[in-house]
Each structure stands twice: as C-alpha cells, then as structure tokens.
Amino acid sequence: MPSQRSKSDLPTKICPVCQRPFTWRKKWADCWDDVKYCSERCRRRRSDIARREE
C-alpha cells in the first residue's frame, strides 16, 4: 500500500476570483492543469471580475 501524502504536501493554486488558495483534490487528478477556480461559485462569478477590471 502506498504511503499517503500529508495535506501540506499537496499542490495549491490561487483562485483568480476570490484570491484564496485552494488545494488539489482527488477528483481533479486528471485535469489539475486545467483547474482555475476553487469552486462552482467562483467559476460562475468569473465574468463579474472581468467587468470590474475594465
């Protein structure tokens, strides 16, 4: 059985909407490079951020 990683060893990213760090999840194992947002709520709010920057 492989040894488990501690949570502090998992990769993290910063959400461009809420500016909070979020950590790798098992369901993102195949698409971690494509994940940009920490949650569905932030993904839906991405257009609000784009309008604010203009």
PyMOL CGO cylinders between C-alpha atoms (Angstrom):
from pymol import cmd
from pymol.cgo import CYLINDER

trace = [
    CYLINDER, 0.00, 0.00, 0.00, 1.49, 3.40, -0.95, 0.3, 1, 1, 1, 1, 1, 1,
    CYLINDER, 1.49, 3.40, -0.95, 2.11, 5.93, 1.76, 0.3, 1, 1, 1, 1, 1, 1,
    CYLINDER, 2.11, 5.93, 1.76, -0.30, 8.83, 1.89, 0.3, 1, 1, 1, 1, 1, 1,
    CYLINDER, -0.30, 8.83, 1.89, 0.76, 12.42, 1.38, 0.3, 1, 1, 1, 1, 1, 1,
    CYLINDER, 0.76, 12.42, 1.38, 0.08, 14.95, 4.08, 0.3, 1, 1, 1, 1, 1, 1,
    CYLINDER, 0.08, 14.95, 4.08, -2.24, 17.82, 3.17, 0.3, 1, 1, 1, 1, 1, 1,
    CYLINDER, -2.24, 17.82, 3.17, 0.63, 20.30, 3.36, 0.3, 1, 1, 1, 1, 1, 1,
    CYLINDER, 0.63, 20.30, 3.36, 2.44, 18.41, 0.58, 0.3, 1, 1, 1, 1, 1, 1,
    CYLINDER, 2.44, 18.41, 0.58, -0.42, 18.75, -1.92, 0.3, 1, 1, 1, 1, 1, 1,
    CYLINDER, -0.42, 18.75, -1.92, -0.13, 21.33, -4.72, 0.3, 1, 1, 1, 1, 1, 1,
    CYLINDER, -0.13, 21.33, -4.72, -2.03, 24.59, -4.37, 0.3, 1, 1, 1, 1, 1, 1,
    CYLINDER, -2.03, 24.59, -4.37, -3.23, 27.40, -6.65, 0.3, 1, 1, 1, 1, 1, 1,
    CYLINDER, -3.23, 27.40, -6.65, -4.71, 30.85, -6.08, 0.3, 1, 1, 1, 1, 1, 1,
    CYLINDER, -4.71, 30.85, -6.08, -8.27, 31.41, -7.28, 0.3, 1, 1, 1, 1, 1, 1,
    CYLINDER, -8.27, 31.41, -7.28, -8.39, 34.48, -9.58, 0.3, 1, 1, 1, 1, 1, 1,
    CYLINDER, -8.39, 34.48, -9.58, -11.89, 35.41, -8.34, 0.3, 1, 1, 1, 1, 1, 1,
    CYLINDER, -11.89, 35.41, -8.34, -11.67, 35.22, -4.54, 0.3, 1, 1, 1, 1, 1, 1,
    CYLINDER, -11.67, 35.22, -4.54, -7.84, 35.37, -4.29, 0.3, 1, 1, 1, 1, 1, 1,
    CYLINDER, -7.84, 35.37, -4.29, -7.80, 32.45, -1.85, 0.3, 1, 1, 1, 1, 1, 1,
    CYLINDER, -7.80, 32.45, -1.85, -5.50, 29.44, -2.09, 0.3, 1, 1, 1, 1, 1, 1,
    CYLINDER, -5.50, 29.44, -2.09, -7.07, 26.09, -2.84, 0.3, 1, 1, 1, 1, 1, 1,
    CYLINDER, -7.07, 26.09, -2.84, -5.57, 22.63, -2.69, 0.3, 1, 1, 1, 1, 1, 1,
    CYLINDER, -5.57, 22.63, -2.69, -5.51, 19.71, -5.10, 0.3, 1, 1, 1, 1, 1, 1,
    CYLINDER, -5.51, 19.71, -5.10, -8.44, 17.30, -4.84, 0.3, 1, 1, 1, 1, 1, 1,
    CYLINDER, -8.44, 17.30, -4.84, -8.59, 13.70, -5.95, 0.3, 1, 1, 1, 1, 1, 1,
    CYLINDER, -8.59, 13.70, -5.95, -11.44, 14.45, -8.39, 0.3, 1, 1, 1, 1, 1, 1,
    CYLINDER, -11.44, 14.45, -8.39, -9.07, 16.90, -10.15, 0.3, 1, 1, 1, 1, 1, 1,
    CYLINDER, -9.07, 16.90, -10.15, -6.33, 14.29, -10.59, 0.3, 1, 1, 1, 1, 1, 1,
    CYLINDER, -6.33, 14.29, -10.59, -6.79, 14.07, -14.37, 0.3, 1, 1, 1, 1, 1, 1,
    CYLINDER, -6.79, 14.07, -14.37, -7.34, 17.79, -15.02, 0.3, 1, 1, 1, 1, 1, 1,
    CYLINDER, -7.34, 17.79, -15.02, -5.34, 19.71, -12.38, 0.3, 1, 1, 1, 1, 1, 1,
    CYLINDER, -5.34, 19.71, -12.38, -3.57, 21.77, -15.06, 0.3, 1, 1, 1, 1, 1, 1,
    CYLINDER, -3.57, 21.77, -15.06, -6.94, 22.99, -16.35, 0.3, 1, 1, 1, 1, 1, 1,
    CYLINDER, -6.94, 22.99, -16.35, -8.46, 23.86, -12.96, 0.3, 1, 1, 1, 1, 1, 1,
    CYLINDER, -8.46, 23.86, -12.96, -8.58, 27.64, -12.45, 0.3, 1, 1, 1, 1, 1, 1,
    CYLINDER, -8.58, 27.64, -12.45, -11.31, 28.25, -9.88, 0.3, 1, 1, 1, 1, 1, 1,
    CYLINDER, -11.31, 28.25, -9.88, -11.72, 26.92, -6.36, 0.3, 1, 1, 1, 1, 1, 1,
    CYLINDER, -11.72, 26.92, -6.36, -15.47, 26.35, -6.63, 0.3, 1, 1, 1, 1, 1, 1,
    CYLINDER, -15.47, 26.35, -6.63, -18.51, 26.47, -8.88, 0.3, 1, 1, 1, 1, 1, 1,
    CYLINDER, -18.51, 26.47, -8.88, -19.47, 29.76, -7.26, 0.3, 1, 1, 1, 1, 1, 1,
    CYLINDER, -19.47, 29.76, -7.26, -16.17, 31.37, -8.31, 0.3, 1, 1, 1, 1, 1, 1,
    CYLINDER, -16.17, 31.37, -8.31, -16.41, 29.85, -11.77, 0.3, 1, 1, 1, 1, 1, 1,
    CYLINDER, -16.41, 29.85, -11.77, -19.85, 31.45, -12.22, 0.3, 1, 1, 1, 1, 1, 1,
    CYLINDER, -19.85, 31.45, -12.22, -18.59, 34.80, -10.89, 0.3, 1, 1, 1, 1, 1, 1,
    CYLINDER, -18.59, 34.80, -10.89, -15.62, 34.98, -13.29, 0.3, 1, 1, 1, 1, 1, 1,
    CYLINDER, -15.62, 34.98, -13.29, -17.48, 37.35, -15.66, 0.3, 1, 1, 1, 1, 1, 1,
    CYLINDER, -17.48, 37.35, -15.66, -18.10, 39.78, -12.78, 0.3, 1, 1, 1, 1, 1, 1,
    CYLINDER, -18.10, 39.78, -12.78, -14.35, 40.02, -12.22, 0.3, 1, 1, 1, 1, 1, 1,
    CYLINDER, -14.35, 40.02, -12.22, -13.67, 40.64, -15.92, 0.3, 1, 1, 1, 1, 1, 1,
    CYLINDER, -13.67, 40.64, -15.92, -16.19, 43.52, -15.94, 0.3, 1, 1, 1, 1, 1, 1,
    CYLINDER, -16.19, 43.52, -15.94, -14.66, 45.03, -12.83, 0.3, 1, 1, 1, 1, 1, 1,
    CYLINDER, -14.66, 45.03, -12.83, -11.19, 45.16, -14.40, 0.3, 1, 1, 1, 1, 1, 1,
    CYLINDER, -11.19, 45.16, -14.40, -12.34, 47.13, -17.44, 0.3, 1, 1, 1, 1, 1, 1,
]
cmd.load_cgo(trace, "trace")
